[in-house]
Amino acid sequence: MTTCQVDPSIERKSIKGFKFPLGVYPVETMTPMIGYSSEFEPADNAEEMGDWEAWPDQYVFDIVMPADRVEAFWHQVFAMMPGRIFPIIDYIGHDAYREIDPYMAYEPIGKEKVIDAIRTYRPFFFEDGMVGFGAVSEDPFFYIFVDEHKIVTIRVESQFKPRVEKLLAAFDIEPKEEPAGADSAAHEHRAVLVTTPEHPELLNGDEILERMRDAWNLVLNVDPETNVDDDGKELGITLWRSFLRYATDQNPDEQYAEVFLTTDSIRKAEELSQQAIISTFETESEWHDVIIIAVDRFTSEQLMEIFKKESNAKPFDLNVLEADSILAIRLIMDKEQS
């Protein structure tokens, strides 16, 4: 059975009895404060929500608690949600121009799928500093999210406000003007999972995310027709690395590959990657199943670091990149290569 395990060499940071997540810890003097803030937010404009229904009037709770209490609190709040929900994951991935990869489901799934995954990969969700997760329902509207600092945000309609406040009181969490967790000071994020060749059942964060994308039907919530950084700056043509899973009629067992290319949008990067893999087998196979796992932008320096062992690798000049060019394809025999 696949699972994950915390690196036993990682020590938990604690300040005045407040335990921080293993994957997030302050690097400057600060005083943590357990508590929550709340405010009323009016309904969103439907035109701004795109494919989503407009969010109604809601009460927003931002909650700080020690890391060893987050899991129990999550399960109590999640129990208030209806049976079918839309899962959410934020992941600090590998893209050179985007800090967080936001994933959302656009079709609801049963809550039991979320519960099973969180139990199976508990250290990843509740301790790892590279991931945040949550869920939202539309009728009734209910939102819960545990961010990468393991700070909890709840958004609910007015009918749920008393229940949330009662639960907070049961956990001895009081209203505070400025509750303080790891994000209230300069802090570091780190991955906390250990993987070893001797235990292939132990997964890292990237591998768990791959499984969650399949199980929860997650889609990267980024405009696929653009190529901008976190500040909205147009980047034009950039270097990309696409990571894919594929199978063919000649070899139905799933395998992995990397495609390195240049283009100016996620959509084009995905299409070019799939075409590149299919063309590799076009003389042998009648069908292909190619799944995009991740498409990330890289700098020239990052790609050269990847290719440093390649004898024919040449420097990439970002000023003279040709659009829609395949630079290299690597079929991965051992997934550790990725």
C-alpha positions in Angstrom: 0.0 0.0 0.0 1.4 3.4 -0.9 1.8 5.8 1.9 4.2 8.5 3.2 6.4 9.0 6.2 8.0 12.0 7.9 11.8 12.3 7.9 12.7 11.3 11.4 15.6 13.7 11.5 13.4 16.8 11.3 12.7 18.4 14.6 9.6 20.3 15.4 10.0 24.0 16.5 8.0 25.1 19.5 7.8 28.5 21.1 6.2 28.9 24.5 4.4 25.6 24.1 3.0 26.5 20.7 4.0 23.6 18.3 4.6 24.6 14.7 4.1 22.3 11.7 7.2 20.3 10.9 7.3 21.9 7.4 6.9 25.6 8.5 8.8 27.4 11.2 9.7 31.0 12.0 13.3 32.2 11.6 13.0 35.3 13.6 11.8 36.1 17.1 8.0 36.1 17.4 5.3 35.2 19.9 2.6 32.9 18.5 -0.9 33.5 19.6 -3.8 31.0 19.4 -7.1 32.5 18.3 -9.3 33.5 15.5 -10.5 36.6 13.7 -13.8 36.9 11.9 -15.5 39.3 9.5 -18.5 39.5 7.3 -18.0 39.6 3.5 -20.8 40.5 1.1 -21.6 38.3 -1.9 -19.2 38.2 -4.9 -20.1 39.5 -8.3 -21.1 36.6 -10.5 -19.3 38.0 -13.5 -16.0 37.8 -11.6 -16.4 34.2 -10.7 -16.0 32.7 -14.2 -17.1 29.1 -14.2 -18.1 29.2 -10.5 -21.3 30.3 -9.0 -21.0 33.6 -7.2 -20.2 33.2 -3.5 -23.1 34.4 -1.2 -22.9 36.7 1.8 -20.5 34.9 4.2 -18.7 35.0 7.5 -14.9 34.4 7.2 -12.9 32.9 10.1 -9.1 32.8 10.1 -7.9 30.4 12.8 -4.5 29.9 14.3 -3.9 26.8 16.5 -0.9 24.5 17.3 -0.1 22.0 14.7 -1.0 19.0 16.9 -4.6 20.2 17.0 -5.3 21.0 13.4 -6.2 17.5 12.3 -8.9 17.0 14.9 -10.3 20.4 14.1 -10.3 19.8 10.4 -12.4 16.6 10.8 -15.0 18.3 13.0 -15.4 21.1 10.5 -15.4 18.8 7.4 -18.2 16.8 9.0 -20.5 19.9 8.7 -20.2 19.9 4.9 -22.6 18.1 2.6 -21.8 14.7 1.1 -20.4 15.9 -2.2 -17.7 18.6 -2.3 -15.1 20.2 -4.6 -11.6 19.5 -3.3 -8.8 22.1 -3.4 -5.0 21.8 -3.2 -2.4 24.6 -3.3 1.1 23.2 -3.9 4.5 25.0 -3.8 5.8 23.3 -7.0 8.6 23.8 -9.4 7.5 26.6 -11.7 10.2 29.3 -11.9 7.6 32.2 -12.2 4.7 31.0 -10.0 5.0 30.5 -6.3 1.9 28.3 -5.8 0.2 25.9 -8.1 -3.6 26.1 -7.3 -5.6 23.0 -8.1 -9.4 22.7 -8.0 -12.0 20.2 -8.9 -14.7 21.4 -11.3 -16.9 18.4 -10.6 -18.0 17.4 -7.1 -16.8 14.1 -5.5 -17.9 12.2 -2.4 -16.4 13.2 0.9 -15.2 9.7 1.6 -12.5 10.1 -1.2 -11.1 13.1 0.6 -11.2 11.4 4.0 -9.5 8.3 2.7 -6.7 10.3 1.1 -6.1 12.5 4.1 -5.8 9.4 6.3 -3.5 7.7 3.9 -1.2 10.7 3.4 -1.7 12.4 6.8 1.9 13.6 7.2 1.8 15.3 3.8 -1.4 17.2 4.5 -0.9 18.2 8.1 2.8 18.6 8.4 4.4 19.3 5.0 5.2 23.0 4.4 4.7 22.7 0.6 1.0 22.0 0.5 -2.4 23.5 1.5 -5.7 21.7 1.1 -9.4 22.1 1.5 -12.9 21.9 0.0 -15.9 23.9 -1.0 -19.6 23.1 -1.4 -22.1 25.2 -3.3 -25.5 24.3 -1.7 -25.1 25.1 1.1 -22.1 27.2 0.6 -19.3 26.1 2.9 -15.5 26.5 2.5 -12.6 25.2 4.6 -9.0 25.5 3.7 -5.8 24.5 5.6 -3.0 26.5 4.0 0.7 25.6 3.7 1.2 27.3 7.2 -1.5 25.0 8.6 -3.7 28.1 9.4 -7.4 27.3 8.8 -9.8 29.5 6.9 -13.5 28.9 7.0 -16.2 30.7 4.9 -19.8 30.0 5.7 -23.3 31.3 5.2 -24.9 32.9 8.3 -26.8 29.7 9.2 -23.4 28.0 10.0 -21.9 30.9 12.0 -23.1 29.8 15.4 -22.0 26.2 14.8 -18.5 27.3 13.9 -18.2 29.6 16.9 -19.4 26.8 19.2 -16.8 24.4 17.8 -14.1 27.1 18.2 -15.1 27.5 21.9 -15.0 23.7 22.4 -11.4 23.8 21.2 -10.6 26.7 23.6 -9.9 29.0 20.6 -11.0 32.6 21.4 -11.4 35.6 19.2 -8.3 37.7 18.9 -7.5 40.9 17.0 -4.3 39.5 15.5 -3.8 35.7 16.0 -0.2 34.8 15.1 1.1 31.7 13.4 4.2 31.0 11.3 3.2 33.4 8.6 3.2 36.3 11.1 7.0 36.5 11.0 9.8 35.6 8.6 9.6 31.9 8.1 10.8 28.9 6.1 8.9 26.2 4.2 10.2 22.7 3.7 9.1 19.3 2.5 9.1 16.7 5.3 8.6 13.4 3.6 11.3 10.8 3.3 11.7 8.4 0.4 14.2 5.5 0.0 14.8 3.1 -2.9 14.3 0.3 -0.3 10.7 1.4 0.3 9.0 2.3 -3.0 5.7 2.5 -1.3 6.8 5.7 0.4 5.8 8.7 -1.8 7.1 12.2 -2.0 4.9 15.3 -2.4 5.0 15.3 -6.2 3.8 11.7 -6.3 1.0 12.3 -3.8 -0.1 15.3 -5.8 -0.2 13.1 -8.9 -2.5 10.7 -7.2 -4.7 13.4 -5.8 -5.1 14.9 -9.3 -6.3 11.5 -10.5 -8.5 10.7 -7.5 -10.0 14.1 -7.0 -10.2 15.2 -10.6 -8.1 18.3 -9.9 -7.3 20.9 -12.6 -4.6 23.5 -12.4 -6.6 26.7 -11.9 -4.4 28.9 -14.1 -5.4 30.5 -17.4 -3.9 28.0 -19.9 -3.9 30.6 -22.8 -1.4 33.0 -21.1 2.2 33.1 -19.9 2.5 35.5 -17.0 4.3 35.6 -13.6 2.8 36.1 -10.2 2.7 39.9 -10.8 0.8 39.5 -14.1 3.9 40.4 -16.2 3.7 38.9 -19.7 6.7 36.5 -20.2 6.4 35.7 -23.9 8.3 32.6 -25.0 9.9 30.6 -22.1 11.5 27.3 -21.4 9.1 24.5 -20.2 9.5 21.1 -18.7 6.5 18.8 -19.1 6.2 15.7 -17.0 3.9 13.0 -18.5 2.6 9.5 -17.8 1.9 7.4 -20.9 1.0 3.9 -22.2 0.6 2.4 -25.6 -0.9 -0.8 -27.1 2.7 -2.1 -27.4 3.4 -1.4 -23.7 0.2 -0.9 -21.6 2.1 -0.5 -18.4 2.3 3.1 -17.4 5.6 4.8 -18.0 6.9 8.4 -17.5 8.7 10.9 -19.7 10.0 14.5 -19.7 9.6 16.9 -22.6 11.7 20.1 -22.6 10.4 22.7 -25.0 9.8 26.4 -25.7 6.4 28.1 -26.2 4.2 30.9 -24.8 1.3 29.2 -23.0 0.4 26.3 -20.8 -2.1 25.0 -23.5 0.6 25.0 -26.2 3.1 23.3 -23.8 0.7 20.5 -23.1 -0.3 20.0 -26.7 3.3 20.0 -27.9 4.4 17.6 -25.2 1.6 15.1 -26.0 2.4 15.3 -29.7 6.1 14.8 -29.0 5.5 11.6 -27.0 2.9 10.2 -29.5 5.3 10.8 -32.4 7.9 8.8 -30.6 5.7 5.7 -31.0 3.8 6.5 -34.1 5.4 3.7 -36.2 4.8 1.0 -33.6 1.5 1.7 -31.7 -2.1 2.1 -32.7 -3.2 4.0 -29.6 -1.7 6.2 -26.9 -2.8 7.3 -23.5 -0.8 10.4 -22.5 -1.5 12.2 -19.2 0.0 15.5 -18.4 1.1 15.5 -14.7 2.9 18.8 -14.5 4.0 21.6 -16.9 6.5 24.0 -15.3 8.5 26.9 -16.6 12.2 26.9 -16.0 15.0 29.4 -16.4 18.0 28.8 -18.6 20.2 28.1 -15.6 17.7 25.6 -14.1 17.5 23.6 -17.4 21.3 23.6 -17.7 21.5 22.2 -14.2 19.2 19.4 -15.3 21.3 18.8 -18.4 24.7 19.2 -16.8 25.4 15.4 -17.3 24.5 15.5 -20.9 27.6 15.7 -23.0 25.9 17.6 -25.9 24.1 20.1 -23.7 24.4 23.7 -24.9 23.5 27.0 -23.1 20.0 28.4 -23.8 19.8 32.1 -24.7 16.4 33.3 -23.5 16.7 36.3 -25.9 16.7 34.1 -29.1 14.3 31.3 -28.2 12.3 30.0 -31.1 8.6 29.4 -30.3 7.1 25.9 -30.2 10.4 24.0 -30.3 11.0 20.6 -28.7 14.5 20.7 -27.1 14.6 17.2 -25.7 12.6 14.1 -24.8 13.6 11.8 -22.0 11.8 8.5 -21.4 12.2 7.7 -17.7 13.0 4.1 -16.9 13.5 4.8 -13.2 11.1 7.4 -11.8 13.8 8.5 -9.4 15.4 10.2 -12.4 12.6 12.7 -12.4 
